[in-house]
Structure formats: structure tokens, C-alpha cells
């Protein structure tokens, strides 16, 4: 079997049948479809079961609710295909989705990456190209393709995932896709890009979250990303200064900011003293790198950047809390 398509399912009854039908209607037929029901309460689990008698390629698993990362990890554990592909249960794919990506396979230590119809990501992936080694690393950085860190519209080699124990972190909900993406990139030497938009994203209310986990969890996420991205960029022959610049200009700064924001989020649960201790415990050079390489968008972002860069912790917490309250009122 060539491909295992994994769909984590949680309360998407209004979109699920369309999603499944679009996968089963693929022109490429050598695949299995794993529907991982993550404790749905709206009938989505029963709908998954109804497809068992319609197509022998469908496999259904029912789990207690553990989050999308846990559901994807379980799907990988159960998969039997040589290649892993993810689809979100509220999205749909065009007929050539799998065929287009499978046709680009030219090595085992490979990531295949295709376009998706998300207006926020327009202009990143603009050509069909195959790259390897240092050229792959340079291309991903120079074309800002590290922003395309979501797991959909990609093919991952299952053997690499299993052999190197690459999985989605289950204790966080911001940048877990990115950590998975970076970890996989650090174990492959080939990249194939496909410009076709065969993956259709459904933009719906509630499909994106702005929540935060406790600072300890968010800061650990930042450290994961810093470590993985440093290893990836380190495959280039650059000076230590160039390495730092490339790492902090490519996603690291925004993840660092997210961890700081978690301290003044309404749900942080920390006392004022605990918040201050957390901020003081961050290495001074991280503040310096953030200030040097983070590109703010708008006045409020620029103000927060200045306060963080200069370690003005009391004002960071006061201004940040005010900003979060104002944002909640607008929403």
C-alpha cells in the first residue's frame, strides 16, 4: 500500500461527509483512509462508521478526546502505507490531490509539499521543483516556506517518522505542527514542491484559536522550535552570527513572543510575582535576539517589542494585559 491518509475527526458533522467523499474520489487509488474519531459528541463518529461498508479502504478508530495531535499520532501508529498524508476533517481535496504528490516521489528521505487554497499563504510556493541537501535548506528559507508548517498537503515517509520517533507534541496547541515539520526536515535530504492547489481549506468560525497554555508549556514549545530550527539551518555553512540571524528571523521570534504573551493572558493563573520570576528566568540573549530580529506589525506590536527587548518586565505585563483585554472586547 502506497499512502495512508489520516483524518483526525472532532465534531465536524457538517463538513465530514464532503471531506471523506473527496478523499475516496481520488484518481490515485492505492491508499487507505484512517478516520480517527477524537471523542466526537455530534454524531461524527457514527458518520465515520457508516463509511466502513461503503469502501474497503476505510478504517475507523474511536478515541477518548485527547486533541488533534494525539489523534494524528495514533493514526501514524496504525498506518500501513509507505507514505503518510494528513487531511483535516472540515476541509476537502480535489481529485488529483494524492496523484500530484505521489508523482513527485523520487527518494525515500523526502518531503513532498504542495499548495493549499489558503489566502493567508498565497505566493509562498510558486513552482514545481526538486531539491536536495543545502539547496533544499536555502530554498525553504529564502522562499519563506518554513511558514508552510501545517501537516496537510504534504507526504511524509512513514519509516522515517517511526524510526526517528517523530510525533506531534501533545501538551501544546501552538506551533505543534511546526515542531513536527522541523523534526521531519532534520531527517530528510530531499524536497519536492508541487504548485497545484488541490487542497481546499474551509475557513470557519472557531476553527482557529488564540488560546494559551501555561507559560512553562509555551516556553518549552519555543525551546523545541529553537533547537530544531537551529539544527536545520546549521546544515548550511554559515557563521554563528548568520546562523542566529536566520533562526530568529524564521519563526523563532514569533514563537518566543507567544510564550511571553502567555504570561499576561487572562487564563495564565500566575501571580504577579510568578510572572516576574518567569520573565527574569529567560536568558538575556533571547531578549536581545528577539529585539534585533522580530519584525512588528502595527504600533501595539512595536511597543510590546520595545518593552520586551529592553526587559521592562512590569510594563510588559501591564501593557500586555491591557492589550489582551482590549482585543477580547473587540471580539
C-alpha positions as CSV (number, residue, x, y, z in Angstrom):
1,X,0.0,0.0,0.0
2,X,1.4,3.3,-1.0
3,X,-0.3,6.0,1.1
4,X,-2.1,6.2,4.4
5,X,-4.5,9.3,4.6
6,X,-5.1,10.2,8.2
7,X,-8.1,12.4,9.1
8,X,-8.5,13.4,12.8
9,X,-12.2,13.9,13.4
10,X,-13.8,16.0,16.2
11,X,-17.3,17.5,15.9
12,X,-17.3,18.4,12.2
13,X,-20.6,16.7,11.3
14,X,-21.5,19.5,8.8
15,X,-18.3,19.0,6.8
16,X,-17.2,15.4,7.3
17,X,-19.1,13.6,4.6
18,X,-17.9,16.1,2.0
19,X,-14.3,15.6,3.2
20,X,-14.5,11.8,3.2
21,X,-16.1,11.7,-0.2
22,X,-13.4,13.9,-1.7
23,X,-10.7,11.5,-0.5
24,X,-12.5,8.4,-1.7
25,X,-12.9,10.0,-5.1
26,X,-9.2,10.4,-5.7
27,X,-7.8,9.4,-9.1
28,X,-4.9,7.7,-7.3
29,X,-6.4,4.6,-5.6
30,X,-3.6,2.8,-3.8
31,X,-4.3,4.3,-0.3
32,X,-6.1,3.6,2.9
33,X,-8.2,6.1,4.8
34,X,-7.8,6.3,8.5
35,X,-10.6,8.2,10.3
36,X,-9.6,8.9,13.9
37,X,-12.6,10.0,15.9
38,X,-11.3,12.0,18.8
39,X,-14.3,11.6,21.1
40,X,-16.8,13.5,18.9
41,X,-20.2,14.2,20.5
42,X,-22.1,15.5,17.5
43,X,-22.5,12.2,15.6
44,X,-19.3,12.5,13.6
45,X,-18.1,9.1,15.0
46,X,-21.2,7.4,13.7
47,X,-20.8,9.0,10.3
48,X,-17.3,7.6,10.2
49,X,-18.6,4.1,10.9
50,X,-21.1,4.4,8.1
51,X,-18.3,4.6,5.5
52,X,-16.9,1.2,6.6
53,X,-19.5,-0.6,4.5
54,X,-19.1,1.8,1.5
55,X,-15.4,1.4,0.8
56,X,-12.9,-1.3,2.0
57,X,-10.1,1.2,2.2
58,X,-11.7,3.0,5.2
59,X,-10.6,2.2,8.7
60,X,-12.2,3.9,11.7
61,X,-10.8,4.4,15.2
62,X,-12.6,5.8,18.2
63,X,-10.6,7.5,21.0
64,X,-11.3,9.5,24.1
65,X,-10.8,13.2,23.4
66,X,-7.1,13.9,23.6
67,X,-6.7,16.6,21.0
68,X,-5.8,16.7,17.3
69,X,-2.1,16.0,17.9
70,X,-2.9,12.8,19.8
71,X,-5.3,11.8,17.1
72,X,-2.7,12.3,14.4
73,X,-0.1,10.4,16.3
74,X,-2.5,7.5,16.8
75,X,-3.2,7.5,13.1
76,X,0.5,7.2,12.3
77,X,0.8,4.3,14.7
78,X,-2.0,2.4,12.9
79,X,-0.9,3.3,9.4
80,X,0.2,0.7,7.0
81,X,1.2,2.8,4.0
82,X,4.7,3.7,2.9
83,X,3.8,7.4,2.9
84,X,1.6,9.4,5.3
85,X,-0.7,12.2,4.3
86,X,-3.0,14.3,6.6
87,X,-6.3,15.9,5.8
88,X,-8.4,18.0,8.2
89,X,-12.0,16.8,8.6
90,X,-13.6,20.1,7.7
91,X,-11.5,20.5,4.5
92,X,-11.7,18.8,1.1
93,X,-9.3,17.7,-1.6
94,X,-9.6,17.7,-5.3
95,X,-9.4,14.6,-7.4
96,X,-5.7,14.8,-8.2
97,X,-4.6,15.6,-4.6
98,X,-2.8,12.3,-4.0
99,X,-1.7,11.6,-7.6
100,X,0.0,15.0,-7.9
101,X,2.1,14.5,-4.8
102,X,2.8,10.8,-5.4
103,X,4.2,11.6,-8.8
104,X,6.8,13.8,-7.2
105,X,8.3,10.9,-5.1
106,X,11.9,10.4,-6.2
107,X,13.6,9.4,-3.0
108,X,12.9,7.8,0.4
109,X,14.3,10.6,2.6
110,X,11.9,13.0,1.1
111,X,9.3,15.6,2.0
112,X,6.7,16.4,-0.7
113,X,5.0,19.7,-0.2
114,X,2.0,21.0,-2.2
115,X,0.0,24.2,-2.3
116,X,-3.3,24.8,-0.4
117,X,-6.1,27.2,-1.1
118,X,-5.5,29.5,1.9
119,X,-5.4,33.2,1.1
120,X,-3.0,33.8,4.0
121,X,-0.3,31.6,2.3
122,X,-0.5,32.9,-1.2
123,X,2.7,33.5,-3.0
124,X,5.0,31.2,-1.0
125,X,5.0,28.1,-3.2
126,X,5.3,29.2,-6.8
127,X,7.0,26.4,-8.8
128,X,7.4,22.7,-9.2
129,X,10.9,21.9,-8.1
130,X,13.0,19.1,-6.6
131,X,15.9,20.0,-4.3
132,X,18.3,18.3,-2.0
133,X,21.0,19.0,0.6
134,X,22.0,22.6,1.2
135,X,19.9,23.8,-1.8
136,X,16.8,22.4,-0.1
137,X,17.6,24.3,3.2
138,X,18.4,27.6,1.3
139,X,15.3,27.4,-0.8
140,X,13.0,26.8,2.2
141,X,14.4,29.8,4.0
142,X,14.7,32.2,1.1
143,X,11.2,31.5,-0.2
144,X,9.7,31.6,3.3
145,X,8.4,28.1,3.1
146,X,9.1,27.4,6.7
147,X,5.8,29.3,7.1
148,X,4.0,26.3,5.5
149,X,4.4,24.2,8.6
150,X,0.9,22.7,8.7
151,X,0.8,18.9,8.1
152,X,-1.7,18.9,5.3
153,X,-0.8,18.9,1.6
154,X,2.4,17.0,2.4
155,X,3.7,13.5,2.1
156,X,5.8,12.1,4.9
157,X,7.8,8.8,4.8
158,X,6.3,6.6,7.5
159,X,9.5,4.7,8.1
160,X,11.3,8.0,8.9
161,X,8.5,9.0,11.3
162,X,8.6,5.7,13.1
163,X,12.4,5.2,13.1
164,X,13.1,8.6,14.5
165,X,10.1,8.7,16.8
166,X,8.8,11.9,15.2
167,X,5.4,12.8,16.5
168,X,3.2,15.8,17.2
169,X,3.7,17.2,20.8
170,X,0.5,16.7,22.7
171,X,1.0,19.1,25.6
172,X,0.8,22.3,23.4
173,X,-1.6,23.8,20.9
174,X,0.5,26.5,19.3
175,X,3.4,25.5,16.9
176,X,3.0,21.8,17.4
177,X,2.7,21.4,13.6
178,X,5.8,23.4,13.3
179,X,7.8,21.2,15.7
180,X,6.7,18.1,13.8
181,X,7.6,19.8,10.5
182,X,11.1,20.8,11.7
183,X,11.8,17.5,13.2
184,X,11.0,15.7,10.0
185,X,13.0,18.1,7.9
186,X,16.0,17.3,10.1
187,X,15.9,13.7,8.9
188,X,15.4,14.2,5.1
189,X,17.7,15.4,2.4
190,X,15.2,15.7,-0.5
191,X,12.3,18.1,-1.1
192,X,9.7,18.1,-3.8
193,X,7.4,21.1,-4.3
194,X,4.1,21.0,-6.1
195,X,2.4,24.2,-7.1
196,X,-1.1,22.8,-7.7
197,X,-3.8,23.8,-5.3
198,X,-5.6,20.5,-4.7
199,X,-6.2,21.1,-1.0
200,X,-9.2,23.3,-0.2
201,X,-9.3,24.9,3.2
202,X,-12.6,25.6,4.9
203,X,-12.4,28.9,6.8
204,X,-15.0,28.6,9.6
205,X,-15.6,30.4,12.8
206,X,-14.0,28.6,15.7
207,X,-11.6,26.7,13.5
208,X,-8.7,28.8,14.7
209,X,-7.8,29.5,18.3
210,X,-5.9,32.2,20.1
211,X,-5.6,30.4,23.4
212,X,-2.6,29.9,25.5
213,X,-1.3,27.1,27.7
214,X,0.7,27.9,30.9
215,X,4.0,29.7,30.4
216,X,6.0,26.6,31.2
217,X,4.4,24.7,28.3
218,X,4.6,27.6,25.9
219,X,8.2,28.3,26.7
220,X,9.1,24.6,26.2
221,X,7.4,24.8,22.8
222,X,9.7,27.8,22.0
223,X,12.7,25.8,23.1
224,X,11.7,22.9,20.9
225,X,11.4,25.1,17.8
226,X,14.7,26.9,18.6
227,X,16.5,23.6,18.9
228,X,15.0,22.0,15.8
229,X,15.4,25.1,13.6
230,X,19.0,25.7,14.7
231,X,19.8,22.1,13.7
232,X,18.1,22.6,10.3
233,X,19.8,25.9,9.5
234,X,23.0,24.5,10.8
235,X,23.3,22.3,7.8
236,X,24.4,25.4,5.9
237,X,28.0,26.6,6.0
238,X,27.3,29.9,7.8
239,X,29.0,31.8,10.6
240,X,27.5,31.6,14.1
241,X,26.2,35.2,13.7
242,X,24.5,34.3,10.4
243,X,23.0,31.1,12.0
244,X,21.5,33.2,14.8
245,X,20.0,35.7,12.4
246,X,18.5,33.0,10.1
247,X,17.0,31.1,13.1
248,X,15.5,34.2,14.8
249,X,14.1,35.7,11.6
250,X,12.4,32.5,10.6
251,X,9.5,31.7,13.1
252,X,11.6,31.7,16.3
253,X,10.9,35.3,17.2
254,X,7.1,34.9,16.9
255,X,7.1,31.8,19.0
256,X,9.2,33.5,21.6
257,X,6.7,36.3,21.7
258,X,3.8,33.9,22.0
259,X,5.4,32.3,25.1
260,X,5.8,35.8,26.7
261,X,2.2,36.6,25.9
262,X,1.1,33.5,27.7
263,X,2.1,35.2,31.0
264,X,-0.4,38.1,30.6
265,X,-3.1,36.0,29.0
266,X,-6.4,36.1,31.1
267,X,-6.1,32.3,31.8
268,X,-2.4,32.3,32.8
269,X,-3.2,31.6,36.5
270,X,0.1,33.0,37.7
271,X,0.5,35.6,40.4
272,X,2.3,38.9,39.7
273,X,5.4,37.6,41.4
274,X,5.4,34.3,39.5
275,X,5.1,36.2,36.2
276,X,8.0,38.4,37.0
277,X,10.2,35.4,38.0
278,X,9.4,33.7,34.7
279,X,10.4,36.7,32.7
280,X,13.6,37.1,34.7
281,X,14.5,33.5,34.2
282,X,14.7,33.8,30.4
283,X,18.3,34.2,29.2
284,X,19.2,37.8,28.4
285,X,20.4,36.9,24.9
286,X,16.9,35.7,23.9
287,X,15.6,39.2,24.6
288,X,18.4,40.7,22.6
289,X,17.9,38.4,19.6
290,X,14.1,39.0,19.7
291,X,14.6,42.7,19.7
292,X,17.1,42.5,16.8
293,X,15.2,40.2,14.5
294,X,11.5,40.4,15.3
295,X,9.5,42.5,12.7
296,X,6.5,44.1,14.4
297,X,3.2,44.7,12.5
298,X,1.5,47.9,13.8
299,X,2.1,50.2,16.7
300,X,0.9,48.0,19.5
301,X,3.3,45.2,18.3
302,X,6.2,47.7,18.1
303,X,5.5,48.9,21.6
304,X,5.4,45.3,23.0
305,X,8.6,44.5,21.1
306,X,10.4,47.6,22.6
307,X,9.4,46.7,26.2
308,X,10.4,43.0,25.8
309,X,13.7,43.8,24.1
310,X,14.6,46.2,27.0
311,X,13.4,43.8,29.7
312,X,10.9,46.3,31.1
313,X,9.0,43.5,32.7
314,X,6.5,45.4,34.7
315,X,5.4,47.4,31.7
316,X,5.3,44.3,29.6
317,X,2.8,42.7,31.9
318,X,0.7,45.9,32.4
319,X,0.6,46.8,28.7
320,X,0.2,43.2,27.6
321,X,-2.8,42.7,29.9
322,X,-4.4,45.9,28.7
323,X,-3.9,44.8,25.1
324,X,-5.4,41.4,25.6
325,X,-8.4,42.8,27.4
326,X,-9.0,45.3,24.6
327,X,-8.7,42.6,22.0
328,X,-11.3,40.4,23.8
329,X,-13.7,43.3,23.9
330,X,-13.4,43.9,20.2
331,X,-14.0,40.2,19.5
